[in-house]
Amino acid sequence: MGTKFAYDRDGKFDAPHLHNIYDSAPYLHNGIAPTLEEIWTVYNPYDRHGVTNDMTKDQLNDLIEYLKTL
């Protein structure tokens, strides 16, 4: 994935699931993102968690609201 941080302890990867994602915080493989929004606004500077850097705030909010319906 290319998203491992220097302080990650091991090579284990907690694969994300989408069912009830709104109720499974924190997010990312190491639980570093406390909210769904922060996955893309704070922890995705190089689009490694999806190409979202060119999304508008409204588009990102729509994505988050969609994920909450799953």
C-alpha positions in Angstrom: 0.0 0.0 0.0 2.9 2.4 0.7 1.1 3.8 3.7 3.2 2.3 6.5 4.6 4.8 9.0 8.1 4.5 10.5 6.6 3.9 13.9 4.3 1.0 12.9 5.4 -2.0 15.0 4.8 -4.8 12.6 3.8 -5.7 9.0 0.3 -6.6 9.9 -2.4 -4.9 7.9 -5.9 -4.5 9.2 -7.9 -4.6 6.0 -10.7 -2.1 6.1 -14.3 -3.2 5.8 -17.2 -1.0 4.6 -20.1 -2.6 6.5 -21.0 -0.3 9.4 -17.9 1.8 8.7 -19.5 4.8 10.5 -19.4 2.8 13.7 -15.9 1.4 13.5 -13.5 4.4 14.3 -10.6 4.8 14.4 -9.7 4.3 10.8 -6.7 3.2 8.7 -4.5 0.2 9.4 -3.1 1.6 12.6 -6.1 3.5 13.9 -4.4 6.9 13.3 -7.5 8.6 11.7 -10.2 9.4 14.3 -12.8 10.4 11.7 -13.7 9.3 8.2 -13.0 12.8 6.9 -9.4 12.8 8.3 -8.6 9.7 6.2 -8.6 12.0 3.2 -8.0 15.4 4.5 -5.1 14.7 6.9 -3.7 11.2 6.0 -3.9 11.2 2.2 -1.4 13.7 0.9 -0.3 11.5 -2.0 -3.7 10.0 -2.9 -2.7 6.5 -1.5 -6.1 6.1 0.1 -8.0 7.0 -3.1 -7.7 9.9 -5.4 -9.4 12.6 -3.3 -7.0 15.6 -3.3 -8.9 17.2 -6.2 -12.3 16.7 -4.6 -14.3 19.7 -3.4 -15.5 19.8 0.2 -19.0 19.0 -0.9 -17.8 16.0 -2.9 -15.8 14.7 0.1 -18.9 15.2 2.3 -21.0 13.3 -0.2 -18.5 10.4 -0.2 -18.5 10.3 3.6 -22.3 10.4 3.8 -22.4 7.5 1.2 -20.1 5.4 3.2 -22.3 5.9 6.3 -25.2 4.3 4.4 -23.3 1.0 3.9 
